[in-house]
Amino acid sequence: MMNIETENPLTAVESSGQRLTMEAVPVAALVAGEAVITAWGDGRLRIFRADSALQTIDLHRGAILSMALAADLSVLTGGDDGRFVRTTPEGETETLAELPRKWVDHVATGSNGNIACSVGREVHVREPAGFRQVLEHPSTVGGIAFDRKSKRLAVAHYGGVTIWSREARRWKSSALKWAGSHTRVSWSPDDRFLMTAMQENALHGWRMRDKADLTMSGYPAKVSGLVWTGALPWLATTGADSAILWPFDGARGPMGREPLQLCSVGGGLVTAICTAPGREVILAGFSDGSVVFSEIGADAESFVVRRGQGAAVSAVAVTASGMLFVADEAGRVLWVSLAGRTNQP
């Protein structure tokens, strides 16, 4: 790790922050209270806090592939070393499963303590009371997500999504079908809709009460990020030259409606996206390395908080107090407070 300089002029936000470079590729970033927990291709967790030094935890013997945050602020990770690991806020680690010569591609955690990880076509579910079940699927799993009560688990794969519902003795499956490869899956905050990102540069989804289909096409690139935000709520997505926000209020959600397009002053396509806890804002990272801030609204003004560095933004996260984490594909990191500074160029 080292401090870095850039040839591009810095914004006022960048100038006030800490700029570092890591000798690894960033994989994901999650907000846990006032900390930002980041996963990296060198198998390490790096934890950023405003009031303490950077904490590094050597975790996997290879790259971290996936990460999820539990209600108790512990972190679940899956790696290409075949290990499924829990890390507590104190930095203590527990290996939950070890699957030699396998990749743990996706992990998920539920509100009641249920946890899951995927390996190839299998999803391994583990409940707090000790019950375990291996769930089989027709093709490689593209993403997994529990609903808000942890009574249903959505598993994306080629041809649609399998919904696993917890019954008296086991998890039982039902199918939501749609042709194509589904690479990510996410429940709306009220569980009324289930959305997937697809290989075909589109979103697909279902209204759960009647299984009505929703399709949002026309993205210039594959959607790699889905974030729910705001009281409406909105589904914010990557994959275009601005942050695309779909409205999910009312009985029909986004059906027959146009999205908001925000943060359009960045360079290239949006490659990473996040929201701030408890605030109606969006931060979008772009393929040229720039990061743009916007409040959510039809007339909202956007502000560049990080200028392009030449490498695509891979991860962006911001805490409730406004501490911003940005990392790009070159391992460059910005760690800075946004408090009172988002309207300064």
Phi and psi restraints in degrees (value plus and minus 20) as a CYANA .aco file:
   2 MET   PHI    -170.5  -130.5
   2 MET   PSI     139.6   179.6
   3 ASN   PHI     -94.3   -54.3
   3 ASN   PSI     126.7   166.7
   4 ILE   PHI    -148.5  -108.5
   4 ILE   PSI     138.4   178.4
   5 GLU   PHI    -136.9   -96.9
   5 GLU   PSI     139.3   179.3
   6 THR   PHI    -150.6  -110.6
   6 THR   PSI     129.2   169.2
   7 GLU   PHI     -98.0   -58.0
   7 GLU   PSI     -43.8    -3.8
   8 ASN   PHI     -96.4   -56.4
   8 ASN   PSI     125.5   165.5
   9 PRO   PHI     -80.0   -40.0
   9 PRO   PSI     122.1   162.1
  10 LEU   PHI    -109.6   -69.6
  10 LEU   PSI     127.6   167.6
  11 THR   PHI     -94.1   -54.1
  11 THR   PSI     147.4   187.4
  12 ALA   PHI     -81.4   -41.4
  12 ALA   PSI     -55.3   -15.3
  13 VAL   PHI     -84.4   -44.4
  13 VAL   PSI     -69.0   -29.0
  14 GLU   PHI     -78.9   -38.9
  14 GLU   PSI     -62.7   -22.7
  15 SER   PHI     -82.4   -42.4
  15 SER   PSI     -48.0    -8.0
  16 SER   PHI    -108.9   -68.9
  16 SER   PSI     -23.9    16.1
  17 GLY   PHI    -128.0   -88.0
  17 GLY   PSI    -196.0  -156.0
  18 GLN   PHI    -119.1   -79.1
  18 GLN   PSI     107.9   147.9
  19 ARG   PHI    -137.9   -97.9
  19 ARG   PSI     101.8   141.8
  20 LEU   PHI    -149.9  -109.9
  20 LEU   PSI     146.1   186.1
  21 THR   PHI    -152.2  -112.2
  21 THR   PSI     119.5   159.5
  22 MET   PHI    -131.7   -91.7
  22 MET   PSI     127.0   167.0
  23 GLU   PHI    -109.6   -69.6
  23 GLU   PSI      34.8    74.8
  24 ALA   PHI    -182.5  -142.5
  24 ALA   PSI     143.9   183.9
  25 VAL   PHI    -115.2   -75.2
  25 VAL   PSI     110.1   150.1
  26 PRO   PHI     -92.2   -52.2
  26 PRO   PSI     122.4   162.4
  27 VAL   PHI    -129.9   -89.9
  27 VAL   PSI     -65.9   -25.9
  28 ALA   PHI    -182.0  -142.0
  28 ALA   PSI     141.3   181.3
  29 ALA   PHI    -161.8  -121.8
  29 ALA   PSI     116.3   156.3
  30 LEU   PHI    -150.5  -110.5
  30 LEU   PSI     125.4   165.4
  31 VAL   PHI    -112.9   -72.9
  31 VAL   PSI     107.0   147.0
  32 ALA   PHI    -147.7  -107.7
  32 ALA   PSI      73.7   113.7
  33 GLY   PHI      45.8    85.8
  33 GLY   PSI    -142.0  -102.0
  34 GLU   PHI    -121.5   -81.5
  34 GLU   PSI      -4.8    35.2
  35 ALA   PHI    -128.4   -88.4
  35 ALA   PSI     131.9   171.9
  36 VAL   PHI    -134.1   -94.1
  36 VAL   PSI      99.1   139.1
  37 ILE   PHI    -118.9   -78.9
  37 ILE   PSI     106.5   146.5
  38 THR   PHI    -142.6  -102.6
  38 THR   PSI     121.8   161.8
  39 ALA   PHI    -130.2   -90.2
  39 ALA   PSI     125.6   165.6
  40 TRP   PHI    -155.3  -115.3
  40 TRP   PSI     140.1   180.1
  41 GLY   PHI     -91.0   -51.0
  41 GLY   PSI     -30.0    10.0
  42 ASP   PHI    -112.1   -72.1
  42 ASP   PSI     -10.0    30.0
  43 GLY   PHI      64.5   104.5
  43 GLY   PSI     -12.0    28.0
  44 ARG   PHI    -126.6   -86.6
  44 ARG   PSI     128.1   168.1
  45 LEU   PHI    -113.9   -73.9
  45 LEU   PSI     116.4   156.4
  46 ARG   PHI    -142.5  -102.5
  46 ARG   PSI     105.3   145.3
  47 ILE   PHI    -133.8   -93.8
  47 ILE   PSI     102.1   142.1
  48 PHE   PHI    -124.5   -84.5
  48 PHE   PSI     110.2   150.2
  49 ARG   PHI    -154.2  -114.2
  49 ARG   PSI     127.7   167.7
  50 ALA   PHI     -89.9   -49.9
  50 ALA   PSI     -50.3   -10.3
  51 ASP   PHI    -126.1   -86.1
  51 ASP   PSI      -6.8    33.2
  52 SER   PHI    -174.1  -134.1
  52 SER   PSI     149.3   189.3
  53 ALA   PHI     -91.6   -51.6
  53 ALA   PSI     139.3   179.3
  54 LEU   PHI     -77.0   -37.0
  54 LEU   PSI     110.7   150.7
  55 GLN   PHI    -126.1   -86.1
  55 GLN   PSI     110.7   150.7
  56 THR   PHI    -139.3   -99.3
  56 THR   PSI     111.7   151.7
  57 ILE   PHI    -142.6  -102.6
  57 ILE   PSI      98.2   138.2
  58 ASP   PHI     -95.7   -55.7
  58 ASP   PSI      98.9   138.9
  59 LEU   PHI    -143.4  -103.4
  59 LEU   PSI     -74.1   -34.1
  60 HIS   PHI    -134.0   -94.0
  60 HIS   PSI     129.7   169.7
  61 ARG   PHI    -108.6   -68.6
  61 ARG   PSI      46.9    86.9
  62 GLY   PHI     122.7   162.7
  62 GLY   PSI    -181.5  -141.5
  63 ALA   PHI     -98.9   -58.9
  63 ALA   PSI     123.3   163.3
  64 ILE   PHI     -98.4   -58.4
  64 ILE   PSI     111.5   151.5
  65 LEU   PHI    -124.3   -84.3
  65 LEU   PSI     -45.2    -5.2
  66 SER   PHI    -176.4  -136.4
  66 SER   PSI     136.8   176.8
  67 MET   PHI    -173.6  -133.6
  67 MET   PSI     123.0   163.0
  68 ALA   PHI    -164.6  -124.6
  68 ALA   PSI     132.0   172.0
  69 LEU   PHI    -126.3   -86.3
  69 LEU   PSI     110.2   150.2
  70 ALA   PHI    -109.4   -69.4
  70 ALA   PSI     146.3   186.3
  71 ALA   PHI     -82.5   -42.5
  71 ALA   PSI     -49.0    -9.0
  72 ASP   PHI    -106.6   -66.6
  72 ASP   PSI      -8.9    31.1
  73 LEU   PHI      51.1    91.1
  73 LEU   PSI      -9.7    30.3
  74 SER   PHI     -95.5   -55.5
  74 SER   PSI     141.0   181.0
  75 VAL   PHI    -139.6   -99.6
  75 VAL   PSI     114.9   154.9
  76 LEU   PHI    -123.1   -83.1
  76 LEU   PSI     116.2   156.2
  77 THR   PHI    -154.0  -114.0
  77 THR   PSI     130.9   170.9
  78 GLY   PHI    -143.8  -103.8
  78 GLY   PSI     124.3   164.3
  79 GLY   PHI    -152.1  -112.1
  79 GLY   PSI     149.7   189.7
  80 ASP   PHI     -99.5   -59.5
  80 ASP   PSI     -14.8    25.2
  81 ASP   PHI    -110.9   -70.9
  81 ASP   PSI     -15.8    24.2
  82 GLY   PHI      59.7    99.7
  82 GLY   PSI      -7.1    32.9
  83 ARG   PHI    -126.5   -86.5
  83 ARG   PSI     120.7   160.7
  84 PHE   PHI    -133.0   -93.0
  84 PHE   PSI      96.2   136.2
  85 VAL   PHI    -148.1  -108.1
  85 VAL   PSI     122.2   162.2
  86 ARG   PHI    -128.8   -88.8
  86 ARG   PSI     114.3   154.3
  87 THR   PHI    -142.3  -102.3
  87 THR   PSI     105.2   145.2
  88 THR   PHI    -100.0   -60.0
  88 THR   PSI     144.8   184.8
  89 PRO   PHI     -78.6   -38.6
  89 PRO   PSI     -42.9    -2.9
  90 GLU   PHI    -104.4   -64.4
  90 GLU   PSI     -23.1    16.9
  91 GLY   PHI      72.1   112.1
  91 GLY   PSI     -14.2    25.8
  92 GLU   PHI    -100.3   -60.3
  92 GLU   PSI     121.4   161.4
  93 THR   PHI    -138.4   -98.4
  93 THR   PSI     129.1   169.1
  94 GLU   PHI    -158.1  -118.1
  94 GLU   PSI     105.4   145.4
  95 THR   PHI    -101.6   -61.6
  95 THR   PSI      95.0   135.0
  96 LEU   PHI    -104.7   -64.7
  96 LEU   PSI     -51.7   -11.7
  97 ALA   PHI    -176.5  -136.5
  97 ALA   PSI     128.5   168.5
  98 GLU   PHI    -153.3  -113.3
  98 GLU   PSI      97.7   137.7
  99 LEU   PHI    -142.8  -102.8
  99 LEU   PSI      69.5   109.5
 100 PRO   PHI     -76.0   -36.0
 100 PRO   PSI     120.1   160.1
 101 ARG   PHI      43.3    83.3
 101 ARG   PSI       2.6    42.6
 102 LYS   PHI    -141.7  -101.7
 102 LYS   PSI     141.1   181.1
 103 TRP   PHI    -129.6   -89.6
 103 TRP   PSI     109.2   149.2
 104 VAL   PHI    -109.3   -69.3
 104 VAL   PSI      75.3   115.3
 105 ASP   PHI     -97.1   -57.1
 105 ASP   PSI     -58.4   -18.4
 106 HIS   PHI    -158.6  -118.6
 106 HIS   PSI     126.0   166.0
 107 VAL   PHI    -153.4  -113.4
 107 VAL   PSI     134.7   174.7
 108 ALA   PHI    -171.2  -131.2
 108 ALA   PSI     133.9   173.9
 109 THR   PHI    -155.9  -115.9
 109 THR   PSI     125.0   165.0
 110 GLY   PHI    -128.9   -88.9
 110 GLY   PSI     146.4   186.4
 111 SER   PHI     -87.2   -47.2
 111 SER   PSI     -42.7    -2.7
 112 ASN   PHI    -118.0   -78.0
 112 ASN   PSI     -10.8    29.2
 113 GLY   PHI      77.3   117.3
 113 GLY   PSI     -24.4    15.6
 114 ASN   PHI     -83.2   -43.2
 114 ASN   PSI     123.5   163.5
 115 ILE   PHI    -155.2  -115.2
 115 ILE   PSI     138.6   178.6
 116 ALA   PHI    -173.4  -133.4
 116 ALA   PSI     133.0   173.0
 117 CYS   PHI    -163.2  -123.2
 117 CYS   PSI     134.1   174.1
 118 SER   PHI    -134.8   -94.8
 118 SER   PSI     123.1   163.1
 119 VAL   PHI    -157.2  -117.2
 119 VAL   PSI      88.1   128.1
 120 GLY   PHI      41.8    81.8
 120 GLY   PSI    -140.4  -100.4
 121 ARG   PHI    -111.0   -71.0
 121 ARG   PSI     -23.3    16.7
 122 GLU   PHI    -121.5   -81.5
 122 GLU   PSI     125.0   165.0
 123 VAL   PHI    -139.9   -99.9
 123 VAL   PSI     105.4   145.4
 124 HIS   PHI    -118.9   -78.9
 124 HIS   PSI      97.5   137.5
 125 VAL   PHI    -126.4   -86.4
 125 VAL   PSI     117.8   157.8
 126 ARG   PHI    -155.4  -115.4
 126 ARG   PSI     109.7   149.7
 127 GLU   PHI    -126.3   -86.3
 127 GLU   PSI     135.6   175.6
 128 PRO   PHI     -77.2   -37.2
 128 PRO   PSI     -52.3   -12.3
 129 ALA   PHI     -96.9   -56.9
 129 ALA   PSI     -25.8    14.2
 130 GLY   PHI      90.0   130.0
 130 GLY   PSI     -33.2     6.8
 131 PHE   PHI     -84.3   -44.3
 131 PHE   PSI     117.5   157.5
 132 ARG   PHI    -153.8  -113.8
 132 ARG   PSI     127.8   167.8
 133 GLN   PHI    -170.5  -130.5
 133 GLN   PSI     121.1   161.1
 134 VAL   PHI    -121.4   -81.4
 134 VAL   PSI     102.6   142.6
 135 LEU   PHI    -122.9   -82.9
 135 LEU   PSI     106.5   146.5
 136 GLU   PHI    -118.0   -78.0
 136 GLU   PSI     127.4   167.4
 137 HIS   PHI    -155.6  -115.6
 137 HIS   PSI     142.0   182.0
 138 PRO   PHI     -94.1   -54.1
 138 PRO   PSI     -36.3     3.7
 139 SER   PHI    -174.4  -134.4
 139 SER   PSI     157.4   197.4
 140 THR   PHI     -78.0   -38.0
 140 THR   PSI     116.3   156.3
 141 VAL   PHI     -91.7   -51.7
 141 VAL   PSI     113.7   153.7
 142 GLY   PHI    -120.2   -80.2
 142 GLY   PSI     -38.2     1.8
 143 GLY   PHI     158.6   198.6
 143 GLY   PSI     135.4   175.4
 144 ILE   PHI    -158.0  -118.0
 144 ILE   PSI     126.9   166.9
 145 ALA   PHI    -178.4  -138.4
 145 ALA   PSI     110.8   150.8
 146 PHE   PHI    -101.0   -61.0
 146 PHE   PSI     130.3   170.3
 147 ASP   PHI     -96.8   -56.8
 147 ASP   PSI     159.4   199.4
 148 ARG   PHI     -87.6   -47.6
 148 ARG   PSI     -43.7    -3.7
 149 LYS   PHI    -117.7   -77.7
 149 LYS   PSI     -21.2    18.8
 150 SER   PHI      43.4    83.4
 150 SER   PSI       1.8    41.8
 151 LYS   PHI    -113.4   -73.4
 151 LYS   PSI     -33.8     6.2
 152 ARG   PHI    -151.8  -111.8
 152 ARG   PSI     122.0   162.0
 153 LEU   PHI    -142.3  -102.3
 153 LEU   PSI     101.6   141.6
 154 ALA   PHI    -115.2   -75.2
 154 ALA   PSI     112.1   152.1
 155 VAL   PHI    -146.1  -106.1
 155 VAL   PSI      95.5   135.5
 156 ALA   PHI    -107.7   -67.7
 156 ALA   PSI     125.6   165.6
 157 HIS   PHI    -184.8  -144.8
 157 HIS   PSI    -195.4  -155.4
 158 TYR   PHI     -85.7   -45.7
 158 TYR   PSI     111.9   151.9
 159 GLY   PHI      72.1   112.1
 159 GLY   PSI     -20.5    19.5
 160 GLY   PHI     119.2   159.2
 160 GLY   PSI    -167.6  -127.6
 161 VAL   PHI    -152.9  -112.9
 161 VAL   PSI     116.1   156.1
 162 THR   PHI    -117.2   -77.2
 162 THR   PSI     106.8   146.8
 163 ILE   PHI    -120.7   -80.7
 163 ILE   PSI      99.1   139.1
 164 TRP   PHI    -121.6   -81.6
 164 TRP   PSI     102.6   142.6
 165 SER   PHI    -130.0   -90.0
 165 SER   PSI     115.7   155.7
 166 ARG   PHI     -99.3   -59.3
 166 ARG   PSI      96.8   136.8
 167 GLU   PHI    -128.3   -88.3
 167 GLU   PSI    -190.2  -150.2
 168 ALA   PHI     -77.5   -37.5
 168 ALA   PSI     -61.7   -21.7
 169 ARG   PHI    -136.1   -96.1
 169 ARG   PSI     -35.1     4.9
 170 ARG   PHI    -183.7  -143.7
 170 ARG   PSI     156.5   196.5
 171 TRP   PHI    -109.7   -69.7
 171 TRP   PSI     111.7   151.7
 172 LYS   PHI    -138.8   -98.8
 172 LYS   PSI     120.2   160.2
 173 SER   PHI    -120.5   -80.5
 173 SER   PSI     131.8   171.8
 174 SER   PHI    -161.8  -121.8
 174 SER   PSI     142.2   182.2
 175 ALA   PHI    -138.2   -98.2
 175 ALA   PSI     119.7   159.7
 176 LEU   PHI    -134.1   -94.1
 176 LEU   PSI      95.2   135.2
 177 LYS   PHI    -124.4   -84.4
 177 LYS   PSI     117.1   157.1
 178 TRP   PHI    -181.3  -141.3
 178 TRP   PSI     106.1   146.1
 179 ALA   PHI     -80.9   -40.9
 179 ALA   PSI     122.8   162.8
 180 GLY   PHI      95.1   135.1
 180 GLY   PSI     155.7   195.7
 181 SER   PHI    -116.9   -76.9
 181 SER   PSI     101.4   141.4
 182 HIS   PHI    -120.0   -80.0
 182 HIS   PSI      97.9   137.9
 183 THR   PHI    -125.4   -85.4
 183 THR   PSI     -32.5     7.5
 184 ARG   PHI    -168.9  -128.9
 184 ARG   PSI     137.1   177.1
 185 VAL   PHI    -165.9  -125.9
 185 VAL   PSI     123.4   163.4
 186 SER   PHI    -175.1  -135.1
 186 SER   PSI     113.8   153.8
 187 TRP   PHI    -102.7   -62.7
 187 TRP   PSI     125.3   165.3
 188 SER   PHI     -87.2   -47.2
 188 SER   PSI     137.1   177.1
 189 PRO   PHI     -77.5   -37.5
 189 PRO   PSI     -47.6    -7.6
 190 ASP   PHI    -118.5   -78.5
 190 ASP   PSI     -14.5    25.5
 191 ASP   PHI      46.2    86.2
 191 ASP   PSI      -7.4    32.6
 192 ARG   PHI     -97.3   -57.3
 192 ARG   PSI     -45.4    -5.4
 193 PHE   PHI    -148.8  -108.8
 193 PHE   PSI     130.8   170.8
 194 LEU   PHI    -145.7  -105.7
 194 LEU   PSI     106.5   146.5
 195 MET   PHI    -140.7  -100.7
 195 MET   PSI     125.7   165.7
 196 THR   PHI    -148.9  -108.9
 196 THR   PSI     131.7   171.7
 197 ALA   PHI    -115.3   -75.3
 197 ALA   PSI     126.7   166.7
 198 MET   PHI    -141.0  -101.0
 198 MET   PSI     138.5   178.5
 199 GLN   PHI     -83.2   -43.2
 199 GLN   PSI     -44.9    -4.9
 200 GLU   PHI    -107.9   -67.9
 200 GLU   PSI      10.5    50.5
 201 ASN   PHI      37.0    77.0
 201 ASN   PSI      27.6    67.6
 202 ALA   PHI    -172.9  -132.9
 202 ALA   PSI     145.1   185.1
 203 LEU   PHI    -127.4   -87.4
 203 LEU   PSI     128.9   168.9
 204 HIS   PHI    -155.2  -115.2
 204 HIS   PSI     133.7   173.7
 205 GLY   PHI    -179.2  -139.2
 205 GLY   PSI     155.8   195.8
 206 TRP   PHI    -157.5  -117.5
 206 TRP   PSI     117.8   157.8
 207 ARG   PHI    -102.5   -62.5
 207 ARG   PSI      98.6   138.6
 208 MET   PHI     -90.1   -50.1
 208 MET   PSI     -46.5    -6.5
 209 ARG   PHI     -89.1   -49.1
 209 ARG   PSI     -49.6    -9.6
 210 ASP   PHI    -152.3  -112.3
 210 ASP   PSI     -14.8    25.2
 211 LYS   PHI      42.4    82.4
 211 LYS   PSI       4.7    44.7
 212 ALA   PHI     -84.2   -44.2
 212 ALA   PSI     119.5   159.5
 213 ASP   PHI    -105.1   -65.1
 213 ASP   PSI     126.0   166.0
 214 LEU   PHI    -146.2  -106.2
 214 LEU   PSI     114.0   154.0
 215 THR   PHI    -152.1  -112.1
 215 THR   PSI     108.4   148.4
 216 MET   PHI    -140.6  -100.6
 216 MET   PSI      86.0   126.0
 217 SER   PHI    -132.6   -92.6
 217 SER   PSI    -198.7  -158.7
 218 GLY   PHI      75.3   115.3
 218 GLY   PSI     -16.9    23.1
 219 TYR   PHI     -88.1   -48.1
 219 TYR   PSI     118.2   158.2
 220 PRO   PHI     -93.9   -53.9
 220 PRO   PSI     -35.2     4.8
 221 ALA   PHI    -164.0  -124.0
 221 ALA   PSI     147.3   187.3
 222 LYS   PHI     -84.5   -44.5
 222 LYS   PSI     118.2   158.2
 223 VAL   PHI     -97.9   -57.9
 223 VAL   PSI      97.2   137.2
 224 SER   PHI    -126.7   -86.7
 224 SER   PSI     -27.6    12.4
 225 GLY   PHI    -160.7  -120.7
 225 GLY   PSI     112.8   152.8
 226 LEU   PHI    -147.6  -107.6
 226 LEU   PSI     105.9   145.9
 227 VAL   PHI    -157.0  -117.0
 227 VAL   PSI     107.9   147.9
 228 TRP   PHI    -109.0   -69.0
 228 TRP   PSI     117.0   157.0
 229 THR   PHI    -170.4  -130.4
 229 THR   PSI     134.0   174.0
 230 GLY   PHI      60.1   100.1
 230 GLY   PSI     147.4   187.4
 231 ALA   PHI     -97.6   -57.6
 231 ALA   PSI     -37.2     2.8
 232 LEU   PHI     -76.5   -36.5
 232 LEU   PSI     -77.9   -37.9
 233 PRO   PHI    -114.4   -74.4
 233 PRO   PSI     150.3   190.3
 234 TRP   PHI    -129.4   -89.4
 234 TRP   PSI     128.6   168.6
 235 LEU   PHI    -126.4   -86.4
 235 LEU   PSI      91.4   131.4
 236 ALA   PHI    -115.3   -75.3
 236 ALA   PSI     117.6   157.6
 237 THR   PHI    -155.5  -115.5
 237 THR   PSI     135.9   175.9
 238 THR   PHI    -109.3   -69.3
 238 THR   PSI    -191.5  -151.5
 239 GLY   PHI      78.0   118.0
 239 GLY   PSI     -18.9    21.1
 240 ALA   PHI    -154.8  -114.8
 240 ALA   PSI    -199.2  -159.2
 241 ASP   PHI    -103.3   -63.3
 241 ASP   PSI     -13.5    26.5
 242 SER   PHI    -168.1  -128.1
 242 SER   PSI     147.7   187.7
 243 ALA   PHI     -95.0   -55.0
 243 ALA   PSI     105.7   145.7
 244 ILE   PHI    -121.2   -81.2
 244 ILE   PSI     102.1   142.1
 245 LEU   PHI    -138.5   -98.5
 245 LEU   PSI      98.2   138.2
 246 TRP   PHI    -117.8   -77.8
 246 TRP   PSI     115.0   155.0
 247 PRO   PHI    -103.1   -63.1
 247 PRO   PSI     114.5   154.5
 248 PHE   PHI    -142.6  -102.6
 248 PHE   PSI       9.9    49.9
 249 ASP   PHI    -108.8   -68.8
 249 ASP   PSI     147.6   187.6
 250 GLY   PHI      53.3    93.3
 250 GLY   PSI     155.3   195.3
 251 ALA   PHI     -88.1   -48.1
 251 ALA   PSI     -50.3   -10.3
 252 ARG   PHI    -120.3   -80.3
 252 ARG   PSI     -27.1    12.9
 253 GLY   PHI      37.8    77.8
 253 GLY   PSI    -151.5  -111.5
 254 PRO   PHI    -102.5   -62.5
 254 PRO   PSI     -19.9    20.1
 255 MET   PHI     -78.8   -38.8
 255 MET   PSI     102.8   142.8
 256 GLY   PHI      53.3    93.3
 256 GLY   PSI      -4.8    35.2
 257 ARG   PHI    -141.7  -101.7
 257 ARG   PSI     135.7   175.7
 258 GLU   PHI    -112.5   -72.5
 258 GLU   PSI     129.1   169.1
 259 PRO   PHI    -103.9   -63.9
 259 PRO   PSI     142.8   182.8
 260 LEU   PHI     -97.2   -57.2
 260 LEU   PSI     125.8   165.8
 261 GLN   PHI    -142.5  -102.5
 261 GLN   PSI      93.7   133.7
 262 LEU   PHI    -142.7  -102.7
 262 LEU   PSI     147.0   187.0
 263 CYS   PHI      40.3    80.3
 263 CYS   PSI      17.9    57.9
 264 SER   PHI    -102.2   -62.2
 264 SER   PSI     -12.3    27.7
 265 VAL   PHI    -117.5   -77.5
 265 VAL   PSI     -11.8    28.2
 266 GLY   PHI    -100.2   -60.2
 266 GLY   PSI    -198.1  -158.1
 267 GLY   PHI    -131.4   -91.4
 267 GLY   PSI     106.1   146.1
 268 GLY   PHI      64.3   104.3
 268 GLY   PSI    -163.1  -123.1
 269 LEU   PHI    -126.4   -86.4
 269 LEU   PSI     133.9   173.9
 270 VAL   PHI     -92.7   -52.7
 270 VAL   PSI     104.9   144.9
 271 THR   PHI    -135.1   -95.1
 271 THR   PSI     -33.1     6.9
 272 ALA   PHI    -172.2  -132.2
 272 ALA   PSI     129.0   169.0
 273 ILE   PHI    -170.9  -130.9
 273 ILE   PSI     127.8   167.8
 274 CYS   PHI    -175.1  -135.1
 274 CYS   PSI     148.9   188.9
 275 THR   PHI    -147.3  -107.3
 275 THR   PSI     144.7   184.7
 276 ALA   PHI    -118.6   -78.6
 276 ALA   PSI     115.3   155.3
 277 PRO   PHI     -74.9   -34.9
 277 PRO   PSI     106.8   146.8
 278 GLY   PHI      56.5    96.5
 278 GLY   PSI     -12.5    27.5
 279 ARG   PHI    -148.0  -108.0
 279 ARG   PSI     130.0   170.0
 280 GLU   PHI    -113.2   -73.2
 280 GLU   PSI      50.9    90.9
 281 VAL   PHI    -158.2  -118.2
 281 VAL   PSI     140.9   180.9
 282 ILE   PHI    -153.2  -113.2
 282 ILE   PSI     120.2   160.2
 283 LEU   PHI    -141.2  -101.2
 283 LEU   PSI     108.1   148.1
 284 ALA   PHI    -140.7  -100.7
 284 ALA   PSI     109.5   149.5
 285 GLY   PHI    -119.8   -79.8
 285 GLY   PSI     122.0   162.0
 286 PHE   PHI    -134.7   -94.7
 286 PHE   PSI     148.0   188.0
 287 SER   PHI     -89.3   -49.3
 287 SER   PSI     -37.3     2.7
 288 ASP   PHI    -110.9   -70.9
 288 ASP   PSI     -19.8    20.2
 289 GLY   PHI      76.8   116.8
 289 GLY   PSI     -24.4    15.6
 290 SER   PHI     -98.4   -58.4
 290 SER   PSI     137.9   177.9
 291 VAL   PHI    -152.1  -112.1
 291 VAL   PSI     114.2   154.2
 292 VAL   PHI    -145.4  -105.4
 292 VAL   PSI     118.3   158.3
 293 PHE   PHI    -127.5   -87.5
 293 PHE   PSI     121.0   161.0
 294 SER   PHI    -171.6  -131.6
 294 SER   PSI     121.5   161.5
 295 GLU   PHI     -93.0   -53.0
 295 GLU   PSI     144.6   184.6
 296 ILE   PHI    -116.0   -76.0
 296 ILE   PSI      99.2   139.2
 297 GLY   PHI     149.5   189.5
 297 GLY   PSI     135.3   175.3
 298 ALA   PHI     -82.1   -42.1
 298 ALA   PSI     -51.5   -11.5
 299 ASP   PHI    -127.7   -87.7
 299 ASP   PSI      -2.3    37.7
 300 ALA   PHI     -87.7   -47.7
 300 ALA   PSI     121.2   161.2
 301 GLU   PHI    -114.9   -74.9
 301 GLU   PSI     122.4   162.4
 302 SER   PHI    -122.1   -82.1
 302 SER   PSI     129.8   169.8
 303 PHE   PHI    -152.4  -112.4
 303 PHE   PSI     114.2   154.2
 304 VAL   PHI     -99.8   -59.8
 304 VAL   PSI     100.8   140.8
 305 VAL   PHI    -122.2   -82.2
 305 VAL   PSI     -40.3    -0.3
 306 ARG   PHI    -161.6  -121.6
 306 ARG   PSI     108.7   148.7
 307 ARG   PHI    -102.3   -62.3
 307 ARG   PSI     140.3   180.3
 308 GLY   PHI     -79.5   -39.5
 308 GLY   PSI     117.9   157.9
 309 GLN   PHI    -134.6   -94.6
 309 GLN   PSI     -19.7    20.3
 310 GLY   PHI      76.1   116.1
 310 GLY   PSI     -29.9    10.1
 311 ALA   PHI    -143.1  -103.1
 311 ALA   PSI     119.9   159.9
 312 ALA   PHI     -82.7   -42.7
 312 ALA   PSI     122.2   162.2
 313 VAL   PHI     -92.4   -52.4
 313 VAL   PSI     106.8   146.8
 314 SER   PHI    -119.3   -79.3
 314 SER   PSI     -48.9    -8.9
 315 ALA   PHI    -170.2  -130.2
 315 ALA   PSI     120.4   160.4
 316 VAL   PHI    -166.1  -126.1
 316 VAL   PSI     118.4   158.4
 317 ALA   PHI    -174.5  -134.5
 317 ALA   PSI     130.6   170.6
 318 VAL   PHI    -163.1  -123.1
 318 VAL   PSI     117.8   157.8
 319 THR   PHI    -104.1   -64.1
 319 THR   PSI     151.4   191.4
 320 ALA   PHI     -81.8   -41.8
 320 ALA   PSI     -50.9   -10.9
 321 SER   PHI    -104.8   -64.8
 321 SER   PSI     -23.4    16.6
 322 GLY   PHI      78.3   118.3
 322 GLY   PSI      -4.9    35.1
 323 MET   PHI     -98.9   -58.9
 323 MET   PSI     100.8   140.8
 324 LEU   PHI    -124.7   -84.7
 324 LEU   PSI     112.6   152.6
 325 PHE   PHI    -135.5   -95.5
 325 PHE   PSI     110.9   150.9
 326 VAL   PHI    -153.2  -113.2
 326 VAL   PSI     116.6   156.6
 327 ALA   PHI    -159.0  -119.0
 327 ALA   PSI     118.5   158.5
 328 ASP   PHI    -132.2   -92.2
 328 ASP   PSI     156.2   196.2
 329 GLU   PHI     -84.1   -44.1
 329 GLU   PSI     -39.3     0.7
 330 ALA   PHI    -105.4   -65.4
 330 ALA   PSI     -19.0    21.0
 331 GLY   PHI      65.9   105.9
 331 GLY   PSI     -14.2    25.8
 332 ARG   PHI     -97.0   -57.0
 332 ARG   PSI     115.5   155.5
 333 VAL   PHI    -143.2  -103.2
 333 VAL   PSI     118.4   158.4
 334 LEU   PHI    -138.0   -98.0
 334 LEU   PSI     107.7   147.7
 335 TRP   PHI    -148.0  -108.0
 335 TRP   PSI      92.5   132.5
 336 VAL   PHI    -176.7  -136.7
 336 VAL   PSI     134.0   174.0
 337 SER   PHI    -106.6   -66.6
 337 SER   PSI     111.8   151.8
 338 LEU   PHI    -112.0   -72.0
 338 LEU   PSI     -26.7    13.3
 339 ALA   PHI     -74.7   -34.7
 339 ALA   PSI      95.2   135.2
 340 GLY   PHI      51.4    91.4
 340 GLY   PSI      -6.4    33.6
 341 ARG   PHI    -142.8  -102.8
 341 ARG   PSI     -21.1    18.9
 342 THR   PHI     -93.0   -53.0
 342 THR   PSI     -30.9     9.1
 343 ASN   PHI    -120.5   -80.5
 343 ASN   PSI      -2.2    37.8
 344 GLN   PHI    -132.2   -92.2
 344 GLN   PSI     108.4   148.4
